Amino acid sequence: MRRLTVVTGFLSTVLLATALATPAAGQEKVGTKPADVVYQRAVFAAGAADGTGTDDGLSFAAATGTTSYTDALGTSTWEYARWTGPERALGFPATELIASWTADVPAGSWMQVEARARNGSGLTKWYVLGRWAYGDGDIQRTSVRGQGDADANVAVDTLVAAKGRRIDAYQLRVTLYRTPGSTVAPRVRTLGAMASRVPRREKVPVSPAGGAWGTELDVPRRSQRVHQGHYPEWNGGGQAWCSPTSTTMVLGYWDRWPSAQDTSWVNPADPDPEVDHAARHTYDHAYQGAGNWPFNVAYAGRYGVDGFITRLRTLTELERLIGAGIPVITSQSFKKDELPGAGYGTDGHIMVVVGFTATGDVIANDPASPSNARVRHVYPRAAFENVWLRGSSSGGIAYVIHPPGHALPPTTPGLPANW
């Protein structure tokens, strides 16, 4: 689920929910086992460089070819450099993989991220997981439709193994593009992949305390609903902007959101121009929405923060991040009566977990609220954990965004690292 709107949905919501609910070969059909998850950071010094350098992240060092690219903006010629990462084993048969990144991609450049998997039949083809540019003057930022085959499909930003297949290992590939003959220097600062196998379970047991009960982070509050009808070319505000609104709140917490100069193009009557800015710069032209998960992290990276997409296994794990002063953006779906206090139902929605009450309930900045003043909500721990983690929802998807100098806490002992 990517559009992440209250009440309404999109085809990819159905595709991903089906993928989460359909076990691959050997995956259990029911049970309370938590998801198998691992997050692995790319090491740019490894793998094969073809015109890229690794002095400071992954940079464009020398052009190794040219190509033409056509979209609604027209046809242009680009020179490129490429890095192909080494094959990395997972340790369990995964059903999904999501890549995420932060990068400096100035005007006159863009980048493409691809992945391929190894399954019982060998290596798959390369699948495009995103064509990214911060601005909107060079290419139209986009996911790529119609990539499905006997091995896998791409549901907007997620590589989903086909029924009966699995992902035992994977490779990432990044291609950096720039205007031919220019000195523009696109650079990838961070890149990683989260692979997972989410069990098909309709009920998730409530998790024990994780050390953050009574902790609430001072995250700015922003409502998506006050933007109803704004900028229809980026899918309008209101129900459609929960992801960029949540990303904006977290950027505000780190004091890294857009400046007045950045937002000078926004209608002066807009109550929170930074939200409109985020929606514009996360908009996926193929998906036709601002809910692409990695695109939101990549947008945040424009302001100097690090970030990645992962799955968390429990609220206990999420508490580790809150205890370290890091708010967490989560994705969930639920019927109106399944999350007391929400007052609505949704087939996909994003919000920010900012803390926990003294008794362990979840404190969330929910952008589906009618005003900024009413964004703070307290949701019962058991109900929130269930609608977030179950197989028919996102299976625990989280955006983790933090400044490079703000350390992540240790991951859960005895389990594969998921951050």
PEKA-V359261 format. One record per residue. N is the residue number from 0. SS is DSSP state (h for helix, s for strand, l for the rest). OMEGA is omega in degrees with one decimal (* if undefined). NEAR is the number of other ideal C-beta (glycine too) atoms within 12 Angstrom. Layout:
N,SS,OMEGA,NEAR / N,SS,OMEGA,NEAR
This chain:
0,l,-171.7,42 / 1,l,-178.6,48 / 2,l,171.1,41 / 3,l,-179.0,50 / 4,l,175.3,38 / 5,s,176.9,37 / 6,l,-176.2,25 / 7,l,-178.6,26 / 8,l,-175.4,26 / 9,l,-176.8,28 / 10,h,-177.9,22 / 11,h,173.7,34 / 12,h,179.5,33 / 13,h,-179.0,22 / 14,h,-177.2,28 / 15,h,178.1,42 / 16,h,177.7,31 / 17,h,-179.8,22 / 18,h,179.1,40 / 19,h,-175.1,40 / 20,h,-177.8,28 / 21,l,-176.7,28 / 22,l,173.5,30 / 23,l,-179.1,35 / 24,l,178.3,22 / 25,l,-179.5,19 / 26,l,-179.2,33 / 27,l,-177.9,20 / 28,l,-179.2,16 / 29,l,174.5,15 / 30,l,-177.3,19 / 31,l,179.2,21 / 32,l,178.1,23 / 33,l,-179.6,32 / 34,l,166.1,42 / 35,s,-176.7,33 / 36,s,168.3,41 / 37,s,173.1,35 / 38,s,-178.4,37 / 39,s,176.6,37 / 40,s,177.0,29 / 41,l,174.1,36 / 42,l,-171.0,18 / 43,l,177.8,31 / 44,l,175.4,17 / 45,l,178.6,20 / 46,l,-174.7,23 / 47,s,178.2,21 / 48,s,177.3,26 / 49,s,-178.2,22 / 50,l,179.1,27 / 51,s,175.4,36 / 52,s,-174.9,22 / 53,l,179.5,26 / 54,l,-178.6,14 / 55,l,-171.4,17 / 56,l,178.6,33 / 57,s,-171.9,42 / 58,s,175.9,29 / 59,s,-178.7,42 / 60,l,-178.3,27 / 61,l,178.8,19 / 62,l,177.7,29 / 63,l,177.8,22 / 64,s,175.4,18 / 65,s,177.9,18 / 66,s,173.9,21 / 67,s,-179.7,16 / 68,s,-177.6,25 / 69,s,168.9,13 / 70,s,-175.8,20 / 71,l,177.6,14 / 72,l,179.9,18 / 73,s,178.5,13 / 74,s,179.5,12 / 75,s,175.1,24 / 76,s,-177.9,20 / 77,s,167.2,34 / 78,s,-172.8,31 / 79,s,170.0,33 / 80,s,-170.8,37 / 81,s,172.7,32 / 82,s,176.2,40 / 83,s,-177.5,27 / 84,l,177.5,35 / 85,l,174.9,21 / 86,l,-177.1,25 / 87,s,179.2,30 / 88,s,-176.6,19 / 89,s,-177.9,30 / 90,s,174.7,19 / 91,s,178.4,25 / 92,s,-177.5,30 / 93,s,176.2,46 / 94,l,-177.5,46 / 95,s,174.3,52 / 96,s,177.3,50 / 97,s,173.9,53 / 98,s,175.5,50 / 99,s,-170.9,47 / 100,s,164.9,48 / 101,s,-172.9,43 / 102,s,170.2,40 / 103,s,-174.9,31 / 104,l,-176.1,42 / 105,l,176.9,25 / 106,l,-176.1,19 / 107,l,178.7,26 / 108,s,174.7,38 / 109,s,-177.0,42 / 110,s,176.2,49 / 111,s,177.4,38 / 112,s,179.5,48 / 113,s,174.7,34 / 114,s,167.1,49 / 115,s,-172.9,33 / 116,s,168.8,44 / 117,s,174.5,29 / 118,s,-176.8,30 / 119,l,179.6,21 / 120,l,-179.3,19 / 121,s,-179.6,15 / 122,s,175.1,20 / 123,l,170.2,34 / 124,l,172.1,24 / 125,l,177.3,28 / 126,s,177.7,40 / 127,s,178.9,29 / 128,s,175.0,48 / 129,s,169.8,49 / 130,s,-166.8,35 / 131,s,166.2,50 / 132,l,178.8,41 / 133,l,180.0,36 / 134,l,-178.4,25 / 135,l,-178.9,28 / 136,l,-176.7,19 / 137,l,173.1,30 / 138,l,170.1,34 / 139,l,177.8,28 / 140,l,-171.1,40 / 141,s,160.3,33 / 142,l,-175.7,39 / 143,l,-179.7,30 / 144,l,168.4,21 / 145,l,-178.6,12 / 146,l,-173.0,28 / 147,l,174.1,22 / 148,l,-175.9,21 / 149,l,-177.9,16 / 150,l,-171.7,32 / 151,s,173.8,37 / 152,s,174.6,34 / 153,s,175.8,44 / 154,s,-177.1,40 / 155,l,-176.7,44 / 156,l,-173.9,51 / 157,s,173.5,47 / 158,s,-174.2,48 / 159,s,179.1,43 / 160,s,177.3,45 / 161,l,179.7,30 / 162,l,-178.6,20 / 163,l,176.6,19 / 164,l,177.4,33 / 165,l,177.7,35 / 166,s,179.5,44 / 167,s,179.0,30 / 168,s,-177.1,30 / 169,s,168.4,41 / 170,s,171.6,34 / 171,s,175.4,45 / 172,s,178.9,37 / 173,s,173.9,49 / 174,s,178.1,37 / 175,s,-177.5,47 / 176,s,173.8,37 / 177,s,177.3,37 / 178,s,-177.1,27 / 179,l,177.5,19 / 180,l,-177.5,12 / 181,l,174.9,19 / 182,l,177.8,16 / 183,l,-172.8,28 / 184,l,174.1,29 / 185,l,-175.9,43 / 186,s,173.8,33 / 187,s,-179.3,43 / 188,s,179.8,34 / 189,s,177.9,37 / 190,s,177.0,46 / 191,s,178.8,38 / 192,s,173.1,45 / 193,s,174.7,47 / 194,s,-173.4,43 / 195,s,169.4,46 / 196,s,-176.3,40 / 197,l,179.1,44 / 198,l,177.9,35 / 199,l,-179.2,29 / 200,l,-179.8,28 / 201,l,177.7,20 / 202,l,-179.5,21 / 203,l,-179.3,35 / 204,l,179.7,21 / 205,l,-175.2,23 / 206,l,179.1,31 / 207,l,-179.9,16 / 208,l,-178.3,24 / 209,l,173.7,32 / 210,l,-177.3,22 / 211,l,177.4,35 / 212,l,-177.2,23 / 213,l,179.5,18 / 214,l,175.6,28 / 215,s,-179.5,26 / 216,l,-175.1,31 / 217,l,-177.9,19 / 218,l,178.0,38 / 219,l,-176.7,31 / 220,l,179.2,35 / 221,l,178.4,45 / 222,l,173.6,35 / 223,l,-172.0,48 / 224,h,177.1,32 / 225,h,178.5,29 / 226,h,-179.7,42 / 227,l,176.6,23 / 228,l,-179.8,21 / 229,l,170.8,32 / 230,l,-179.7,28 / 231,h,177.7,18 / 232,h,174.1,19 / 233,h,174.4,33 / 234,l,174.6,37 / 235,l,178.5,27 / 236,l,177.5,37 / 237,h,-173.9,28 / 238,h,-167.6,34 / 239,h,-169.3,44 / 240,l,-178.4,48 / 241,h,-177.9,54 / 242,h,177.8,54 / 243,h,176.7,50 / 244,h,178.5,53 / 245,h,177.3,52 / 246,h,178.0,55 / 247,h,179.4,50 / 248,h,-178.7,47 / 249,h,175.0,49 / 250,h,177.0,42 / 251,h,177.2,34 / 252,h,179.2,35 / 253,l,-179.4,30 / 254,l,-176.7,18 / 255,l,-174.7,31 / 256,l,-170.7,35 / 257,l,177.7,31 / 258,l,176.2,16 / 259,l,177.2,13 / 260,l,177.6,10 / 261,l,-172.9,24 / 262,l,-175.1,24 / 263,l,179.5,15 / 264,l,-176.7,17 / 265,l,177.1,28 / 266,l,-178.2,17 / 267,l,179.3,11 / 268,l,-177.6,12 / 269,l,-176.7,24 / 270,l,-175.9,25 / 271,l,-173.0,35 / 272,h,179.2,30 / 273,h,177.7,36 / 274,h,176.9,47 / 275,h,178.8,41 / 276,h,179.9,43 / 277,h,179.6,49 / 278,h,179.1,46 / 279,h,-171.8,37 / 280,h,169.7,41 / 281,h,-173.5,51 / 282,l,178.6,40 / 283,s,-172.1,43 / 284,l,175.1,30 / 285,l,178.5,30 / 286,l,-179.1,40 / 287,l,177.8,27 / 288,s,-177.7,41 / 289,l,-175.5,48 / 290,l,176.8,53 / 291,l,-173.0,50 / 292,h,-179.6,53 / 293,h,178.8,49 / 294,h,177.0,49 / 295,h,176.3,52 / 296,h,179.6,47 / 297,h,176.2,45 / 298,h,178.7,50 / 299,h,179.8,49 / 300,h,177.1,40 / 301,l,-177.2,34 / 302,l,170.4,35 / 303,l,178.9,23 / 304,s,170.2,34 / 305,s,178.6,34 / 306,s,179.3,45 / 307,s,173.6,43 / 308,s,175.3,50 / 309,s,167.1,46 / 310,s,172.2,48 / 311,l,-174.0,47 / 312,l,-175.4,41 / 313,l,169.9,34 / 314,h,175.7,45 / 315,h,176.7,32 / 316,h,179.8,43 / 317,h,178.3,48 / 318,h,177.6,34 / 319,h,180.0,35 / 320,h,176.9,44 / 321,h,178.8,40 / 322,h,177.0,26 / 323,l,177.4,25 / 324,l,-176.3,26 / 325,l,174.6,39 / 326,l,-174.1,45 / 327,s,177.1,51 / 328,s,-175.9,49 / 329,s,178.5,49 / 330,s,-177.9,47 / 331,s,174.4,47 / 332,s,-176.2,44 / 333,s,170.0,38 / 334,l,-173.1,20 / 335,l,-175.9,18 / 336,l,-175.5,13 / 337,l,177.6,30 / 338,l,-177.6,36 / 339,l,179.5,22 / 340,l,-179.8,24 / 341,l,179.3,31 / 342,l,179.0,21 / 343,l,172.0,29 / 344,l,-176.3,22 / 345,s,172.1,35 / 346,s,173.2,34 / 347,s,-175.4,44 / 348,s,-179.8,45 / 349,s,172.7,50 / 350,s,-176.9,51 / 351,s,172.2,50 / 352,s,-175.6,47 / 353,s,179.7,38 / 354,s,-177.4,36 / 355,s,175.9,37 / 356,l,179.2,24 / 357,l,178.4,15 / 358,l,171.7,14 / 359,l,176.4,30 / 360,l,-172.7,29 / 361,s,171.8,46 / 362,s,-175.2,39 / 363,s,165.6,46 / 364,s,-175.1,43 / 365,l,-175.9,44 / 366,l,178.1,53 / 367,l,-179.5,46 / 368,l,-173.9,31 / 369,l,-180.0,19 / 370,l,177.5,20 / 371,h,-176.7,26 / 372,h,-175.8,14 / 373,h,-176.9,19 / 374,l,-178.1,33 / 375,s,177.7,31 / 376,s,170.0,31 / 377,s,-178.9,26 / 378,s,-179.8,35 / 379,l,-174.3,26 / 380,h,-175.8,37 / 381,h,-178.4,26 / 382,h,-179.7,29 / 383,h,-178.1,39 / 384,h,-178.5,40 / 385,h,-175.8,33 / 386,h,178.4,41 / 387,h,-170.0,46 / 388,h,-173.1,46 / 389,l,-174.2,34 / 390,l,179.9,40 / 391,l,175.4,33 / 392,l,-177.5,40 / 393,l,-177.9,47 / 394,l,175.0,44 / 395,l,179.4,45 / 396,s,178.4,48 / 397,s,167.6,48 / 398,s,175.5,55 / 399,s,-175.6,45 / 400,s,-177.2,47 / 401,s,175.9,36 / 402,s,-178.8,24 / 403,l,-178.6,19 / 404,l,-179.8,11 / 405,l,-170.8,22 / 406,l,170.9,15 / 407,l,177.4,28 / 408,l,174.4,26 / 409,l,176.2,17 / 410,l,-175.9,23 / 411,l,-178.9,24 / 412,l,175.3,11 / 413,l,-179.9,8 / 414,l,175.9,24 / 415,l,-176.9,27 / 416,l,176.9,26 / 417,l,164.5,38 / 418,l,*,38
